[in-house]
Amino acid sequence: MRYDIVRFIKKVAQKYGLEAIYIPDNDVYSIRKNGRAVHNFNSQNFYQLPQRHRENHVMALLKVGLNHNLGENKINKTLFLNRNIGKKIV
């Protein structure tokens, strides 16, 4: 886990009431709301977006992710992630 990514995730999670995990096998960070995946990214994706844009667009990404995940009836149950996998960040 990279410190700057963890710091960013903690700040976002505290602000919006989210939880997050890190899966070291694939270098994947997963931000979740009530167990539903909202946004998944790896270290490379994180650094491709400039810091200002990253901070300004977090809420928009979360809204789009939640609307997409919660709005689809057929795959609704497959989007839950096991809370025991990975390392808990928040």
Backbone torsions as a table, in degrees:
resi	resn	phi	psi	omega
1	MET	NA	137.3	178.2
2	ARG	-94.9	138.2	-173.0
3	TYR	-61.2	-43.5	-177.0
4	ASP	-67.8	-32.7	176.8
5	ILE	-70.0	-43.5	179.5
6	VAL	-63.0	-42.3	178.9
7	ARG	-61.4	-43.4	178.1
8	PHE	-63.0	-44.6	-178.9
9	ILE	-64.5	-41.0	179.2
10	LYS	-63.4	-40.2	179.4
11	LYS	-64.5	-44.5	-179.9
12	VAL	-67.6	-42.5	-178.3
13	ALA	-64.2	-40.0	178.8
14	GLN	-67.4	-39.5	-177.5
15	LYS	-69.1	-39.1	-173.3
16	TYR	-111.5	3.7	177.4
17	GLY	69.1	48.7	-177.2
18	LEU	-112.2	171.9	173.1
19	GLU	-126.0	157.6	-176.9
20	ALA	-146.9	149.7	175.2
21	ILE	-133.8	162.3	175.8
22	TYR	-124.1	127.8	177.8
23	ILE	-106.9	105.4	-172.7
24	PRO	-70.1	-24.6	-178.8
25	ASP	-59.9	-42.0	-177.6
26	ASN	-109.7	3.7	-175.7
27	ASP	55.5	52.0	-177.2
28	VAL	-115.7	131.4	172.3
29	TYR	-103.7	132.4	-178.1
30	SER	-124.3	121.5	176.2
31	ILE	-101.0	129.9	-173.2
32	ARG	-132.9	156.0	174.4
33	LYS	-126.7	114.0	-178.1
34	ASN	55.2	38.3	177.7
35	GLY	86.1	-8.1	179.7
36	ARG	-94.1	133.8	-179.8
37	ALA	-67.7	127.2	177.9
38	VAL	-105.7	-46.7	-176.6
39	HIS	-150.7	125.8	176.6
40	ASN	-119.2	138.2	179.0
41	PHE	-155.2	163.6	174.0
42	ASN	-114.6	178.7	-176.1
43	SER	-60.8	-39.4	-178.7
44	GLN	-64.4	-44.1	177.4
45	ASN	-62.7	-36.8	-178.4
46	PHE	-63.4	-42.9	-176.4
47	TYR	-82.1	-10.8	177.4
48	GLN	-74.1	-25.8	-179.9
49	LEU	-95.8	128.8	179.7
50	PRO	-61.0	152.5	-173.3
51	GLN	-59.6	-42.5	-180.0
52	ARG	-61.1	-44.9	179.6
53	HIS	-66.3	-38.3	-179.9
54	ARG	-59.2	-46.3	-178.5
55	GLU	-72.2	-35.1	-177.9
56	ASN	-75.6	-28.3	-173.5
57	HIS	-103.3	8.1	-178.4
58	VAL	-63.1	-47.8	-177.9
59	MET	-62.8	-40.4	178.4
60	ALA	-63.4	-42.7	177.6
61	LEU	-62.7	-40.0	179.8
62	LEU	-66.4	-42.3	179.0
63	LYS	-64.4	-44.0	179.0
64	VAL	-63.8	-42.8	179.7
65	GLY	-63.4	-44.9	-179.8
66	LEU	-67.6	-43.4	179.6
67	ASN	-62.0	-40.7	-179.8
68	HIS	-68.2	-47.3	-176.9
69	ASN	-68.8	-42.2	-175.9
70	LEU	-82.9	-18.5	-176.7
71	GLY	-86.0	-11.8	-177.5
72	GLU	-98.5	115.7	-173.8
73	ASN	-74.9	-34.0	-172.5
74	LYS	-75.8	-35.5	-178.1
75	ILE	-105.6	14.0	-176.5
76	ASN	-53.3	-46.7	-173.9
77	LYS	-77.8	-17.7	-177.9
78	THR	-83.7	-7.8	-176.3
79	LEU	-89.4	-3.5	175.4
80	PHE	-73.7	135.5	177.6
81	LEU	-106.1	141.8	176.8
82	ASN	-65.8	125.8	-176.9
83	ARG	-74.4	-8.7	-178.6
84	ASN	-89.7	-11.5	-179.3
85	ILE	-85.5	149.5	176.9
86	GLY	75.2	-177.3	179.0
87	LYS	-102.4	128.8	-178.3
88	LYS	-74.5	129.1	176.8
89	ILE	-95.7	-51.8	-179.6
90	VAL	-133.8	NA	NA
